[in-house]
Amino acid sequence: MVQHIHHHEMKMYGEIKLYAGSGSPELAQKIADYLHQKLSPREVILFPNENIFIKLNSSARGQDVYVIQTTSKPVHYNLMELLIMIQTLRLDSAARITAVVPYLAYGRSDKKDQPRVPITARLVADMIEVAGADRYMTFDPHAGQIQGFFSIPGDVLTASHMISEHIRDNLLAKMKDPVVVATDLGFAKKGRNYALDLDLPIAFIEKRRVGNQAKAEALTLIGNVTDRDVIVVDDEVDTGGSIAQAVNVVKKHGARDVYLAFIHPIFSKDAAEKLAALPIKHIITTDTIMIPPEKLKLLEGRLTILSIAPMLGEVIRRAHEGRSVGEMFNE
């Protein structure tokens, strides 16, 4: 009898079913390929009044469902599509629904840092739960405490080890006295993880933000970069302002070649043009967000995009089989 119950526990959720939102079709396809699965068919229709309509073309009843949708630009369309798709699956009696959101929008609105402002990251977490998600997966949120906004279990993954590994295997040997530079003190802890991974010293840029402007004022450099190759690390590049300032500061302090490493290539407005104009040797990022072809063109030859698909695929497989995800990272 006990064995029977145990066996039932293992097969609680039926088969894996993968659904792709329209925010990250290529990533979803790569995850499906990794798992030797087909993406489940669905129709997404945008009505003339801008209302989104979703229809599943096959039943998800009793299945273990993963909705892959990044919430980058157009943010509100992608977010609503994610919520509607989760609710559609809930109403179709899916056994378990996991929201796979490589890049989670509103990650910066994580606290009340001034009077009369929202904590939008908490609202987004609530919406994903109310829509019907049982679990979530995401990469490198801007602030760790966002995990506490969800009451459902989640896998909060990082792509930093993958980036460190790429740098170690392909670039480190060619560098002169390399040093890791964190773009600001807020990123100091995560920057130190890169330095530990790569066994390198670290320097920091101290900057101050003025009012509610998206732009911050970069100020001083703590540490030594003179006549050294520099790896500037950050979690995301949005307008490119912070990273451009960082590059200019390290160059001013006598850095040799500058490499950039970050996880989310948001690239708002003219960020790609800004990066293209900087005196940098190479950029390493990931495919949590799809970079439009015209922006890719600007950075041709100086950009390496590492795919998170194998890692996500493996995490999905382990979640489905009820196995440890931490083991993948020796944790």
Secondary structure by P-SEA (a helix, b strand, c coil): caaaaaaaaaacccbbbbbbccccaaaaaaaaaaaccccbbbbbbbccccbbbbbbcccccccbbbbbbbcccaaaaaaaaaaaaaaaaaaacccbbbbcccccccccccccccccccaaaaaaaaaaaaaccccccccccccccccccccbbbbbccaaaaaaaaaaacccccccbbbbbbccccaaaaaaaaaaaacbbbbbbbbbbcccccbbbbbbbccccccbbbbbbccccccaaaaaaaaaaaaaacccbbbbbbcccccccaaaaaaaaccccbbbbcccccccaaaaaaacccbbbbbaaaaaaaaaaaaaacccccccccc
